[in-house]
Amino acid sequence: MNPYIRIIRPVNSVMASFSVMVVSLSIGKFDMTKIVLGMLVTFLTTSGGNVINDYYDYEIDRINHPDRPIPSGKMDRNVALYFSITLFTGSLVSSFFLGMIPLIVDILAIFLLITYEAKTKNIGFTGNFQISFLILLLFLFTGTIYSDYYLPVILGIMAMLSNLAREITKDVEDIKGDVNRITLPKKIGIKNSLSISTLLIIIAVMISPAPYILGFYGIYYIFTVSLSDVIFLYSSYIQWKNSTYGQKYLKLAMIIALVSFLVGGLLK
């Protein structure tokens, strides 16, 4: 595979770009021109983030992923840096055509991606929060395309909280192998970390009826989101016994919650 294609991790970038369509449907909007442009912005931003990840992790990749473009010698590290700048620039130019607020959100997302790779990735909770906040920004970015903020923020906060809980649980799971990372479990201990994860899950579950109560979604949403809530609560229980199972059930609950957003947007 061409190193310029491989380094952007096209599958991940395409999946991220499709989230714009998913969120659009979740908030009951469907403007194909805006969706396509929004998907392009997300694809370029995600691709730039993947390239900057390889730029900063080139020494680690020599051991863990020696076949990647930079450690394999198929792409010079400085070329990768300029390539990421080009991708980010293309994203910013594209977001400009969506409006000033989408552009500002995109600038913030790029800033967070770069600072995460350069500094906060190995600082535990700060990095966890930063990555989870990017999920909220994705919901907000799609909302700004339509100048519709209320529902995207509610859905984005739920997604952010559940992802943050999973990030913490994953750090508990990986505590023995995280030699070079100052993770939350290392700072405050496993029990305190799981307590925070559990609290985040409970808050997300408590927020979940809001789209129905506020009249954005109908009864079909409640049926679907209730299933995800049950799995969320079960994950918060099982993670105390087995963090690996806990984070897997969290992931399943997040997928069902996303489906419930789609059901809410399509079946009002």
Secondary structure, DSSP 8 states (H G I E B T S, - for coil): --HHHHTT-HHHHHHHHHHHHHHHHHTT---HHHHHHHHHHHHHHHHHHHHHHHHHTHHHHHHH-TTSTTTTTSS-HHHHHHHHHHHHHHHHHHHHTT-HHHHHHHHHHHHHHHHHHHTGGGSTHHHHHHHHHHHHHHHHHHHHHTT--HHHHHHHHHHHHHHHHHHHHHHHHTTTT-SS---HHHHH-HHHHHHHHHHHHHHHHHHTTHHHHTTSS-HHHHHHHHHHHHHHHHHHHHTTT-HHHHHHHHHHHHHHHHHHHHHHHH--
